[in-house]
């Protein structure tokens, strides 16, 4: 991909302006280098996770998909385990699009079942999301997401229990 110096210059200027606004001036050349590298990695990490996990919805987008429910309604679905929420390092919460049926917008029932397996093992939602988007041998090398609509969820649950056991070793 060819570099676009004008866009890079604009990015650097906005970074500089934002740092000045929030009082985040580095105190040395080493601090400046670390801060610049960290900022670039944080920005690009979100895109890397989205490429790995698929589309990540905001709270507003998830609430609309769920029929216009309230923030509290979405929070209750997360607490019950029927919806997966991912909190990033910046504190933003995102919701993987794949957990919602494309026809109805409702969360797949398999999500709650997987959430139970992973939370019982004290594994976080990021680990569950990574599992859900990776091919699994018990599913004929399909991803768990591809199996959400299956009538028989036993292979999916078997896969989840095996993956959890491997992670807990």
C-alpha positions as CSV (number, residue, x, y, z in Angstrom):
1,X,0.0,0.0,0.0
2,X,1.5,3.3,-1.0
3,X,2.1,5.9,1.7
4,X,0.0,9.1,1.5
5,X,2.2,11.7,3.2
6,X,-0.6,14.4,3.5
7,X,-2.8,11.9,5.3
8,X,0.0,10.8,7.6
9,X,0.9,14.4,8.3
10,X,-2.8,15.1,9.2
11,X,-2.9,12.1,11.5
12,X,0.3,13.2,13.3
13,X,-1.1,16.8,13.7
14,X,-4.4,15.5,15.2
15,X,-2.4,13.2,17.5
16,X,-0.3,16.3,18.6
17,X,-3.5,18.4,19.1
18,X,-5.2,15.8,21.1
19,X,-2.2,15.2,23.3
20,X,-1.9,18.9,24.0
21,X,-5.6,19.1,24.9
22,X,-5.4,16.2,27.4
23,X,-2.0,17.2,28.8
24,X,-0.3,14.1,27.6
25,X,3.0,15.6,26.7
26,X,6.0,13.2,26.8
27,X,8.8,14.2,29.1
28,X,11.7,12.8,27.0
29,X,12.6,11.5,23.6
30,X,12.2,7.9,24.9
31,X,8.7,8.7,26.3
32,X,7.8,10.3,22.9
33,X,8.8,7.1,21.1
34,X,7.0,4.8,23.4
35,X,3.8,7.0,23.3
36,X,3.8,7.2,19.5
37,X,4.3,3.4,19.1
38,X,1.6,2.7,21.7
39,X,-0.8,5.0,20.0
40,X,-0.2,3.4,16.6
41,X,-0.7,-0.1,18.0
42,X,-3.9,0.8,19.9
43,X,-5.3,2.3,16.7
44,X,-4.4,-0.6,14.5
45,X,-5.3,-3.3,17.2
46,X,-9.0,-2.4,16.9
47,X,-8.8,-3.1,13.1
48,X,-6.9,-6.3,13.7
49,X,-9.5,-7.6,16.1
50,X,-12.3,-6.6,13.7
51,X,-10.6,-8.5,10.9
52,X,-10.3,-11.5,13.1
53,X,-13.7,-11.4,14.8
54,X,-15.8,-9.8,12.1
55,X,-18.0,-6.8,12.4
56,X,-18.2,-5.3,15.9
57,X,-21.3,-3.3,16.7
58,X,-21.6,-0.4,19.1
59,X,-24.2,-0.5,21.8
60,X,-26.6,1.7,19.8
61,X,-26.3,-0.6,16.8
62,X,-26.8,-3.8,18.9
63,X,-29.9,-2.2,20.6
64,X,-31.4,-1.4,17.2
65,X,-30.8,-4.9,15.9
66,X,-32.5,-6.2,19.0
67,X,-35.7,-4.3,18.2
68,X,-34.8,-0.9,19.8
69,X,-34.3,-2.2,23.3
70,X,-33.0,0.1,26.1
71,X,-29.5,0.2,27.3
72,X,-30.7,-1.6,30.4
73,X,-32.3,-4.3,28.3
74,X,-29.0,-4.8,26.5
75,X,-27.1,-4.9,29.8
76,X,-29.5,-7.5,31.1
77,X,-28.9,-9.7,28.1
78,X,-25.2,-9.4,28.6
79,X,-25.5,-10.3,32.3
80,X,-27.7,-13.3,31.5
81,X,-25.1,-14.5,29.0
82,X,-27.4,-14.4,25.9
83,X,-25.3,-11.6,24.4
84,X,-21.5,-11.3,24.2
85,X,-20.0,-7.9,25.0
86,X,-16.3,-7.2,24.4
87,X,-14.7,-4.3,26.4
88,X,-11.5,-3.0,24.8
89,X,-8.6,-1.3,26.5
90,X,-10.2,2.1,26.0
91,X,-13.3,1.0,27.9
92,X,-15.5,0.8,24.8
93,X,-17.9,-2.1,24.6
94,X,-18.6,-3.8,21.3
95,X,-20.8,-6.6,20.3
96,X,-19.8,-9.2,17.6
97,X,-22.3,-9.1,14.8
98,X,-22.2,-12.9,14.3
99,X,-24.0,-13.6,17.5
100,X,-27.2,-12.2,16.1
101,X,-29.4,-14.0,13.6
102,X,-29.3,-12.0,10.3
103,X,-33.0,-12.7,9.6
104,X,-34.5,-11.9,13.1
105,X,-31.8,-9.9,14.8
106,X,-32.2,-12.2,17.9
107,X,-29.1,-13.6,19.5
108,X,-28.5,-17.3,18.7
109,X,-29.4,-19.6,21.6
110,X,-25.9,-21.2,21.2
111,X,-24.4,-18.0,22.4
112,X,-25.8,-18.4,25.9
113,X,-24.7,-22.1,26.0
114,X,-21.2,-21.2,25.0
115,X,-21.1,-18.3,27.5
116,X,-22.0,-20.8,30.2
117,X,-19.1,-23.1,29.2
118,X,-16.6,-20.3,29.1
119,X,-17.7,-18.4,32.1
120,X,-17.8,-21.6,34.2
121,X,-14.2,-22.0,33.3
122,X,-13.5,-18.3,34.2
123,X,-12.5,-17.5,30.7
124,X,-13.4,-14.0,29.4
125,X,-15.6,-13.0,26.4
126,X,-12.6,-12.2,24.3
127,X,-11.5,-15.8,24.6
128,X,-15.0,-17.0,23.7
129,X,-15.1,-14.7,20.7
130,X,-11.7,-16.0,19.5
131,X,-12.9,-19.6,19.9
132,X,-16.2,-18.8,18.1
133,X,-14.4,-17.5,15.0
134,X,-11.8,-20.3,14.7
135,X,-12.3,-23.6,12.8
136,X,-12.9,-26.5,15.1
137,X,-12.3,-30.2,14.4
138,X,-15.5,-31.3,16.0
139,X,-17.4,-29.2,13.5
140,X,-15.7,-30.5,10.4
141,X,-13.3,-27.5,10.5
142,X,-16.2,-25.1,10.4
143,X,-16.2,-22.2,12.9
144,X,-18.7,-22.3,15.9
145,X,-20.3,-19.2,14.3
146,X,-21.1,-21.3,11.3
147,X,-22.7,-23.9,13.6
148,X,-24.9,-21.5,15.5
149,X,-27.9,-22.4,13.3
150,X,-27.4,-26.2,13.5
151,X,-30.3,-28.1,15.1
152,X,-27.9,-30.4,17.0
153,X,-25.6,-28.3,19.2
154,X,-23.8,-31.2,20.8
155,X,-20.8,-31.1,18.5
156,X,-20.5,-27.3,19.2
157,X,-20.7,-27.9,22.9
158,X,-18.2,-30.8,22.7
159,X,-15.9,-28.5,20.8
160,X,-16.3,-25.7,23.4
161,X,-15.6,-28.1,26.3
162,X,-12.5,-29.5,24.5
163,X,-11.2,-26.0,23.8
164,X,-11.8,-24.9,27.4
165,X,-10.0,-28.0,28.8
166,X,-7.0,-27.2,26.5
167,X,-6.9,-23.6,27.6
168,X,-7.0,-24.5,31.3
169,X,-4.1,-26.9,31.1
